[in-house]
Amino acid sequence: MALMSIPAALDARTSELPEVADPSRVAPKDARQLSKLFFEQLTVLEEGTPEYSYARSTLIEMNMSLVRYAAGRFRSRGAEEMEDIVQVGMIGLIKAIDRFELTREVEFTSFAIPYIVGEIKRFFRDTTWAVHVPRRLQEARVQLARATEELRSRLGRTPTVKELSELMSLPEDEVREARLAANGYNSSSLDAAIGGSEDGESALQDFIGAEDQSLELVEDFHTLAPLLAELDERDRQIIHMRFVEELTQAQIGEHLGVSQMHVSRLLARTLGRLREGMLTQR
């Protein structure tokens, strides 16, 4: 495969791909033109061959400037995080290359940028927030932080919800919701050590949470359901009227046309049967 200059490569319309010495240093203008040649060859080359791999890897390297351009929108994140952003952006570029078709009659640049930016935003959405919150609240958090800082500098104190609402042009309820959602941005481990404890080994989980007694009811209901299904229609009706409709035994007797005493015996027998069944299945 012959080593050619960029202008010569653009003029070469042969079935053999030109060899680009350093694809990553190709100027964006030349990369746009040269990419068309490589995309044309990708449509006829067999996937998995050395020629196909060369064309694909060259396209990736030539268009890395698109990733750097898109990542520049997030330069405020800091140098360390920018490295991750560029890596994530490269994933978007690769997806765009694999899905691009010349028949779309659009510039590859216009096609690739949304893929790259979308991948970066997905990275922030999936890794930045400790818990998932709706996109609108994520955006409101940023707006809230800016408004809070501006008003704090202007007023010399923490702004009220009403003041934030006026500056952000949002209802007060949405400002409160954004404040609550902001708590999901960072999280603390339950194993995090708590300073100042007497034993020096206390963790956050020792001070929050409690046993939920209702959890036992879930297991009881799960056990009880098939037992209730085995009862005859009248017994199920009595159970429903007594514990769902909360009728007295006298009212149940009136509804069924029997005495209160008879209802009491039927209820005691049915409850005993259910209790025995639940003890057997434990």
Backbone hydrogen bonds in HBPLUS format (Angstrom, degrees):
<---DONOR---> <-ACCEPTOR-->    atom                        ^
c    i                          cat <-CA-CA->   ^        H-A-AA   ^      H-
h    n   atom  resd res      DA  || num        DHA   H-A  angle D-A-AA Bond
n    s   type  num  typ     dist DA aas  dist angle  dist       angle   num
A0019-GLU N   A0002-ALA O   3.16 MM  17  5.94 158.0  2.21 162.4 157.3     1
A0009-ALA N   A0005-SER O   2.85 MM   4  6.03 150.9  1.94 149.9 159.1     2
A0010-LEU N   A0006-ILE O   2.96 MM   4  6.23 150.6  2.04 153.2 161.0     3
A0011-ASP N   A0007-PRO O   3.16 MM   4  6.42 139.7  2.33 140.2 150.5     4
A0011-ASP N   A0008-ALA O   3.19 MM   3  5.14 126.7  2.49  92.2 105.8     5
A0012-ALA N   A0008-ALA O   3.00 MM   4  6.16 125.4  2.31 138.4 152.9     6
A0012-ALA N   A0009-ALA O   3.19 MM   3  5.03 137.1  2.38  91.4 103.5     7
A0025-ARG N   A0022-ASP O   2.97 MM   3  5.69 161.3  2.01 124.1 129.9     8
A0026-VAL N   A0023-PRO O   3.22 MM   3  5.40 168.7  2.23 111.3 113.0     9
A0031-ALA N   A0027-ALA O   2.78 MM   4  5.97 154.9  1.84 157.4 165.8    10
A0032-ARG N   A0028-PRO O   3.01 MM   4  6.23 148.6  2.11 146.2 152.1    11
A0034-LEU N   A0030-ASP O   2.79 MM   4  5.94 171.0  1.80 159.9 163.1    12
A0035-SER N   A0031-ALA O   2.83 MM   4  5.66 149.0  1.92 140.7 148.5    13
A0036-LYS N   A0033-GLN O   3.24 MM   3  5.59 131.5  2.49 102.3 113.2    14
A0037-LEU N   A0034-LEU O   3.09 MM   3  5.34 120.5  2.46 101.9 115.4    15
A0038-PHE N   A0034-LEU O   3.21 MM   4  6.64 156.6  2.27 150.1 156.3    16
A0039-PHE N   A0035-SER O   2.79 MM   4  6.03 157.5  1.84 156.3 162.9    17
A0040-GLU N   A0036-LYS O   2.94 MM   4  6.11 152.0  2.02 145.2 152.8    18
A0041-GLN N   A0037-LEU O   3.17 MM   4  6.46 149.2  2.27 140.1 147.8    19
A0042-LEU N   A0038-PHE O   2.95 MM   4  6.23 145.4  2.07 142.9 152.9    20
A0044-VAL N   A0041-GLN O   3.05 MM   3  5.37 147.1  2.16 106.8 116.2    21
A0045-LEU N   A0041-GLN O   2.86 MM   4  5.96 143.6  1.99 157.2 168.6    22
A0049-THR N   A0046-GLU O   3.21 MM   3  5.95 160.1  2.25 140.3 141.5    23
A0053-SER N   A0049-THR O   3.03 MM   4  6.32 164.7  2.05 155.5 159.4    24
A0054-TYR N   A0050-PRO O   2.91 MM   4  6.06 154.2  1.97 145.3 152.5    25
A0055-ALA N   A0051-GLU O   3.01 MM   4  6.22 163.3  2.04 147.4 151.5    26
A0056-ARG N   A0052-TYR O   2.96 MM   4  6.17 163.4  1.99 153.6 158.2    27
A0057-SER N   A0053-SER O   2.91 MM   4  6.01 169.4  1.92 150.8 154.0    28
A0058-THR N   A0054-TYR O   2.92 MM   4  5.96 154.7  1.99 147.6 154.9    29
A0059-LEU N   A0055-ALA O   3.06 MM   4  6.21 153.4  2.13 141.8 148.7    30
A0060-ILE N   A0056-ARG O   3.07 MM   4  6.37 154.2  2.13 147.5 154.4    31
A0061-GLU N   A0057-SER O   3.03 MM   4  6.29 165.5  2.05 149.2 152.2    32
A0062-MET N   A0058-THR O   2.87 MM   4  5.98 160.9  1.90 151.5 157.2    33
A0063-ASN N   A0059-LEU O   3.18 MM   4  6.19 141.6  2.33 140.5 148.6    34
A0064-MET N   A0061-GLU O   3.41 MM   3  5.38 170.8  2.42 106.1 106.7    35
A0066-LEU N   A0063-ASN O   3.01 MM   3  5.62 149.8  2.11 114.3 121.9    36
A0067-VAL N   A0064-MET O   3.00 MM   3  5.19 123.1  2.33 100.2 114.3    37
A0068-ARG N   A0064-MET O   3.09 MM   4  6.52 160.1  2.13 153.5 158.5    38
A0069-TYR N   A0065-SER O   2.90 MM   4  6.04 149.9  1.99 140.7 149.2    39
A0070-ALA N   A0066-LEU O   2.96 MM   4  6.19 164.1  1.99 147.2 150.9    40
A0071-ALA N   A0067-VAL O   2.81 MM   4  5.95 161.5  1.84 154.0 159.9    41
A0072-GLY N   A0068-ARG O   3.05 MM   4  6.08 132.3  2.29 133.7 144.6    42
A0072-GLY N   A0069-TYR O   3.22 MM   3  5.22 132.9  2.45  93.8 106.3    43
A0073-ARG N   A0070-ALA O   3.21 MM   3  5.83 158.9  2.26 112.6 118.1    44
A0074-PHE N   A0071-ALA O   2.89 MM   3  5.53 160.1  1.93 118.8 125.4    45
A0075-ARG N   A0072-GLY O   3.34 MM   3  5.07 154.8  2.41 111.2 107.0    46
A0077-ARG N   A0074-PHE O   3.09 MM   3  5.95 166.1  2.11 128.1 130.3    47
A0082-MET N   A0078-GLY O   2.90 MM   4  6.01 142.3  2.04 147.1 159.2    48
A0083-GLU N   A0079-ALA O   3.34 MM   4  6.64 142.0  2.49 146.0 152.1    49
A0084-ASP N   A0081-GLU O   3.06 MM   3  5.22 118.0  2.46  99.2 113.6    50
A0085-ILE N   A0081-GLU O   2.97 MM   4  6.32 154.7  2.03 149.0 156.9    51
A0086-VAL N   A0082-MET O   2.91 MM   4  6.15 160.2  1.95 153.6 157.0    52
A0087-GLN N   A0083-GLU O   3.11 MM   4  6.32 160.0  2.15 144.2 149.7    53
A0088-VAL N   A0084-ASP O   2.90 MM   4  6.15 158.5  1.94 152.1 157.8    54
A0089-GLY N   A0085-ILE O   2.81 MM   4  6.01 154.6  1.87 146.8 154.9    55
A0090-MET N   A0086-VAL O   2.92 MM   4  6.20 143.1  2.06 146.3 155.5    56
A0091-ILE N   A0088-VAL O   3.04 MM   3  5.25 128.5  2.31 100.2 113.4    57
A0092-GLY N   A0088-VAL O   3.35 MM   4  6.85 149.9  2.45 143.7 151.1    58
A0092-GLY N   A0089-GLY O   3.04 MM   3  5.08 115.6  2.47  95.1 110.4    59
A0093-LEU N   A0089-GLY O   2.96 MM   4  6.35 150.4  2.05 147.1 156.0    60
A0094-ILE N   A0090-MET O   2.94 MM   4  6.18 162.4  1.97 151.0 154.6    61
A0095-LYS N   A0091-ILE O   3.01 MM   4  6.26 158.9  2.05 148.1 153.8    62
A0096-ALA N   A0092-GLY O   2.97 MM   4  6.18 154.1  2.04 145.0 152.2    63
A0097-ILE N   A0093-LEU O   2.93 MM   4  6.24 157.4  1.98 153.4 159.1    64
A0098-ASP N   A0094-ILE O   2.98 MM   4  6.19 162.0  2.01 151.1 155.8    65
A0099-ARG N   A0095-LYS O   3.07 MM   4  6.20 130.2  2.33 139.0 151.5    66
A0099-ARG N   A0096-ALA O   3.23 MM   3  5.18 135.5  2.44  93.8 105.9    67
A0100-PHE N   A0096-ALA O   2.91 MM   4  5.80 119.4  2.28 144.8 157.9    68
A0104-ARG N   A0101-GLU O   3.04 MM   3  5.72 165.4  2.06 117.6 122.2    69
A0105-GLU N   A0102-LEU O   3.12 MM   3  5.88 166.1  2.14 120.7 124.4    70
A0111-PHE N   A0107-GLU O   3.16 MM   4  6.49 145.3  2.29 145.2 155.4    71
A0111-PHE N   A0108-PHE O   3.06 MM   3  4.94 121.0  2.43  92.1 107.7    72
A0112-ALA N   A0108-PHE O   2.76 MM   4  5.92 152.6  1.83 156.5 163.6    73
A0113-ILE N   A0109-THR O   3.18 MM   4  6.17 170.7  2.19 155.7 156.5    74
A0115-TYR N   A0112-ALA O   2.96 MM   3  5.27 119.6  2.34 107.7 123.3    75
A0116-ILE N   A0112-ALA O   2.97 MM   4  6.28 159.9  2.01 159.3 165.8    76
A0117-VAL N   A0113-ILE O   2.88 MM   4  6.06 177.4  1.88 168.7 167.9    77
A0118-GLY N   A0114-PRO O   2.87 MM   4  5.71 152.4  1.94 135.8 144.8    78
A0119-GLU N   A0115-TYR O   2.99 MM   4  6.13 151.8  2.07 143.0 149.6    79
A0120-ILE N   A0116-ILE O   3.09 MM   4  6.40 155.2  2.15 147.8 154.5    80
A0121-LYS N   A0117-VAL O   2.89 MM   4  6.15 164.2  1.91 156.0 160.0    81
A0122-ARG N   A0118-GLY O   2.93 MM   4  6.06 150.9  2.01 142.0 150.4    82
A0123-PHE N   A0119-GLU O   2.99 MM   4  6.20 144.6  2.11 138.7 148.2    83
A0123-PHE N   A0120-ILE O   3.09 MM   3  4.99 118.0  2.49  91.2 106.6    84
A0124-PHE N   A0120-ILE O   3.06 MM   4  6.49 154.2  2.13 149.3 155.2    85
A0125-ARG N   A0121-LYS O   2.89 MM   4  6.13 160.4  1.93 148.8 154.8    86
A0126-ASP N   A0122-ARG O   2.91 MM   4  6.01 154.3  1.98 147.8 153.7    87
A0127-THR N   A0123-PHE O   2.96 MM   4  5.90 142.8  2.10 145.4 154.3    88
A0128-THR N   A0124-PHE O   2.90 MM   4  5.07 154.3  1.97 133.0 139.5    89
A0130-ALA N   A0184-GLY O   2.85 MM  54  5.50 129.5  2.11 146.2 161.9    90
A0131-VAL N   A0184-GLY O   3.28 MM  53  5.32 142.6  2.43 143.4 145.3    91
A0137-LEU N   A0134-PRO O   3.03 MM   3  5.45 128.8  2.31 106.7 119.6    92
A0138-GLN N   A0134-PRO O   3.11 MM   4  6.51 146.2  2.23 148.1 158.4    93
A0138-GLN N   A0135-ARG O   3.05 MM   3  5.03 120.3  2.42  95.3 110.8    94
A0139-GLU N   A0135-ARG O   2.99 MM   4  6.33 159.9  2.03 157.3 161.8    95
A0140-ALA N   A0136-ARG O   2.91 MM   4  6.06 146.4  2.02 134.3 144.6    96
A0141-ARG N   A0137-LEU O   2.92 MM   4  6.02 140.7  2.07 137.8 146.7    97
A0143-GLN N   A0139-GLU O   3.16 MM   4  6.49 163.0  2.19 148.6 153.1    98
A0144-LEU N   A0140-ALA O   2.73 MM   4  5.86 152.0  1.80 146.0 154.6    99
A0145-ALA N   A0141-ARG O   2.89 MM   4  6.14 155.9  1.95 148.6 154.2   100
A0146-ARG N   A0142-VAL O   3.13 MM   4  6.41 160.1  2.17 149.7 154.2   101
A0147-ALA N   A0143-GLN O   2.97 MM   4  6.15 163.0  2.00 149.4 154.5   102
A0148-THR N   A0144-LEU O   2.84 MM   4  5.94 158.8  1.89 150.7 156.6   103
A0149-GLU N   A0145-ALA O   3.07 MM   4  6.20 161.3  2.10 144.2 148.9   104
A0150-GLU N   A0146-ARG O   2.97 MM   4  6.16 159.2  2.02 148.5 154.4   105
A0151-LEU N   A0147-ALA O   2.97 MM   4  6.13 168.9  1.99 151.9 154.5   106
A0152-ARG N   A0148-THR O   2.86 MM   4  5.93 153.6  1.93 145.5 153.7   107
A0153-SER N   A0149-GLU O   3.06 MM   4  6.18 154.6  2.13 143.9 149.5   108
A0154-ARG N   A0150-GLU O   3.03 MM   4  6.22 149.5  2.12 141.2 150.3   109
A0155-LEU N   A0151-LEU O   2.69 MM   4  5.70 165.2  1.71 154.5 158.2   110
A0156-GLY N   A0152-ARG O   2.82 MM   4  5.18 139.8  1.98 129.1 138.9   111
A0164-LEU N   A0160-THR O   3.02 MM   4  6.30 159.1  2.06 151.1 156.9   112
A0165-SER N   A0161-VAL O   2.81 MM   4  5.96 154.3  1.87 147.3 155.2   113
A0166-GLU N   A0162-LYS O   3.05 MM   4  6.30 154.6  2.11 147.1 152.4   114
A0167-LEU N   A0163-GLU O   3.13 MM   4  6.36 160.2  2.17 145.0 150.1   115
A0168-MET N   A0164-LEU O   2.86 MM   4  5.94 161.5  1.89 155.4 160.5   116
A0169-SER N   A0165-SER O   2.89 MM   4  5.67 119.1  2.27 134.8 148.2   117
A0170-LEU N   A0165-SER O   3.14 MM   5  5.09 152.3  2.22 138.0 145.0   118
A0174-GLU N   A0171-PRO O   3.06 MM   3  5.42 125.8  2.37 104.9 117.8   119
A0175-VAL N   A0171-PRO O   3.20 MM   4  6.61 147.7  2.31 147.3 156.8   120
A0176-ARG N   A0172-GLU O   2.99 MM   4  6.31 161.1  2.02 153.5 157.7   121
A0177-GLU N   A0173-ASP O   2.94 MM   4  6.15 152.5  2.01 140.9 149.2   122
A0178-ALA N   A0174-GLU O   2.86 MM   4  6.04 150.8  1.95 141.3 148.8   123
A0179-ARG N   A0175-VAL O   2.96 MM   4  6.24 152.9  2.03 147.4 154.8   124
A0180-LEU N   A0176-ARG O   2.98 MM   4  6.26 156.3  2.03 148.0 154.1   125
A0181-ALA N   A0177-GLU O   2.86 MM   4  6.08 157.4  1.91 147.3 153.9   126
A0182-ALA N   A0178-ALA O   2.96 MM   4  6.11 142.0  2.11 141.9 151.3   127
A0183-ASN N   A0180-LEU O   3.14 MM   3  5.63 152.3  2.21 108.8 116.6   128
A0184-GLY N   A0181-ALA O   2.89 MM   3  5.58 161.3  1.92 119.8 125.9   129
A0185-TYR N   A0182-ALA O   3.12 MM   3  5.46 166.9  2.14 113.3 115.8   130
A0192-ALA N   A0189-SER O   2.99 MM   3  5.14 163.0  2.02 107.9 112.2   131
A0205-GLN N   A0190-LEU O   2.98 MM  15  4.85 148.6  2.08 150.7 140.7   132
A0204-LEU N   A0192-ALA O   2.91 MM  12  5.64 140.2  2.07 149.7 162.1   133
A0194-ILE N   A0202-SER O   2.96 MM   8  5.76 162.0  1.99 148.3 148.4   134
A0200-GLY N   A0197-SER O   3.25 MM   3  5.10 136.4  2.45  92.7 104.9   135
A0206-ASP N   A0203-ALA O   2.95 MM   3  5.53 154.3  2.02 115.2 123.2   136
A0207-PHE N   A0204-LEU O   3.01 MM   3  5.63 163.6  2.04 119.8 124.9   137
A0215-LEU N   A0212-ASP O   3.06 MM   3  5.74 159.5  2.10 116.6 122.4   138
A0216-GLU N   A0213-GLN O   3.27 MM   3  5.95 145.9  2.40 113.7 120.0   139
A0217-LEU N   A0214-SER O   2.93 MM   3  5.14 128.6  2.20  99.8 113.9   140
A0218-VAL N   A0215-LEU O   3.16 MM   3  5.31 129.6  2.43  97.5 109.8   141
A0220-ASP N   A0216-GLU O   3.02 MM   4  6.34 157.3  2.07 147.1 154.2   142
A0221-PHE N   A0217-LEU O   2.75 MM   4  5.96 163.4  1.77 156.1 159.4   143
A0222-HIS N   A0218-VAL O   3.01 MM   4  6.18 153.2  2.08 143.2 150.8   144
A0223-THR N   A0219-GLU O   3.02 MM   4  6.26 148.5  2.12 144.7 152.6   145
A0224-LEU N   A0220-ASP O   2.82 MM   4  5.99 150.2  1.91 147.8 157.2   146
A0225-ALA N   A0221-PHE O   3.03 MM   4  6.03 150.7  2.12 149.4 153.3   147
A0227-LEU N   A0224-LEU O   3.03 MM   3  5.23 120.0  2.40 104.6 120.4   148
A0228-LEU N   A0224-LEU O   2.99 MM   4  6.26 155.1  2.05 162.7 170.4   149
A0229-ALA N   A0225-ALA O   3.15 MM   4  6.43 150.1  2.25 146.0 154.5   150
A0230-GLU N   A0227-LEU O   3.18 MM   3  5.28 139.8  2.35  97.3 108.2   151
A0231-LEU N   A0228-LEU O   3.14 MM   3  5.41 153.8  2.21 106.7 114.4   152
A0236-ARG N   A0232-ASP O   3.06 MM   4  6.32 164.3  2.09 160.2 165.1   153
A0237-GLN N   A0233-GLU O   2.97 MM   4  6.12 149.2  2.06 143.3 152.2   154
A0238-ILE N   A0234-ARG O   2.91 MM   4  6.21 152.9  1.99 149.7 156.6   155
A0239-ILE N   A0235-ASP O   3.01 MM   4  6.27 163.8  2.04 150.6 154.5   156
A0240-HIS N   A0236-ARG O   2.94 MM   4  6.11 155.7  2.00 144.5 151.5   157
A0241-MET N   A0237-GLN O   2.92 MM   4  6.15 165.7  1.94 151.0 154.4   158
A0242-ARG N   A0238-ILE O   2.93 MM   4  6.06 153.2  2.00 149.1 156.7   159
A0243-PHE N   A0239-ILE O   2.95 MM   4  5.93 169.5  1.96 152.0 155.0   160
A0244-VAL N   A0240-HIS O   2.85 MM   4  5.04 146.3  1.96 134.9 142.2   161
A0245-GLU N   A0240-HIS O   3.01 MM   5  6.46 158.0  2.06 152.0 158.4   162
A0247-LEU N   A0241-MET O   2.84 MM   6  5.70 177.5  1.84 157.2 157.6   163
A0252-ILE N   A0248-THR O   2.94 MM   4  6.28 153.6  2.01 151.7 159.5   164
A0253-GLY N   A0249-GLN O   2.88 MM   4  6.09 154.7  1.94 144.1 151.4   165
A0254-GLU N   A0250-ALA O   2.99 MM   4  6.31 153.9  2.06 147.6 154.0   166
A0255-HIS N   A0251-GLN O   3.04 MM   4  6.26 152.8  2.12 141.2 148.4   167
A0256-LEU N   A0252-ILE O   2.93 MM   4  6.20 150.5  2.02 150.8 158.7   168
A0257-GLY N   A0253-GLY O   2.72 MM   4  5.63 125.9  2.01 142.7 157.1   169
A0258-VAL N   A0253-GLY O   2.93 MM   5  4.80 150.4  2.02 135.5 140.3   170
A0263-VAL N   A0259-SER O   3.08 MM   4  6.44 156.2  2.14 147.1 153.6   171
A0264-SER N   A0260-GLN O   2.91 MM   4  6.18 153.1  1.98 147.9 155.5   172
A0265-ARG N   A0261-MET O   3.02 MM   4  6.37 153.6  2.09 147.1 153.1   173
A0266-LEU N   A0262-HIS O   2.95 MM   4  6.21 163.8  1.98 152.2 156.6   174
A0267-LEU N   A0263-VAL O   2.84 MM   4  5.96 160.8  1.88 152.4 158.0   175
A0268-ALA N   A0264-SER O   2.93 MM   4  6.06 158.2  1.98 145.0 151.0   176
A0269-ARG N   A0265-ARG O   2.96 MM   4  6.12 159.0  2.01 147.4 153.0   177
A0270-THR N   A0266-LEU O   2.97 MM   4  6.15 161.7  2.00 147.6 152.8   178
A0271-LEU N   A0267-LEU O   2.91 MM   4  6.04 167.4  1.93 152.2 155.9   179
A0272-GLY N   A0268-ALA O   2.97 MM   4  6.01 154.1  2.04 141.6 149.1   180
A0273-ARG N   A0269-ARG O   3.02 MM   4  6.25 152.0  2.10 143.3 150.6   181
A0274-LEU N   A0270-THR O   2.97 MM   4  6.27 157.4  2.02 150.3 156.4   182
A0275-ARG N   A0271-LEU O   2.83 MM   4  6.00 161.2  1.87 150.5 156.0   183
A0276-GLU N   A0272-GLY O   2.98 MM   4  6.12 161.8  2.01 147.2 151.7   184
A0277-GLY N   A0273-ARG O   3.03 MM   4  6.20 153.6  2.10 141.3 148.8   185
A0278-MET N   A0274-LEU O   2.96 MM   4  6.21 154.2  2.02 150.2 156.6   186
A0279-LEU N   A0275-ARG O   3.04 MM   4  6.26 157.3  2.09 149.5 155.3   187
A0280-THR N   A0276-GLU O   3.03 MM   4  6.17 146.9  2.14 142.8 151.6   188
A0281-GLN N   A0277-GLY O   3.20 MM   4  6.40 145.3  2.33 140.4 148.5   189
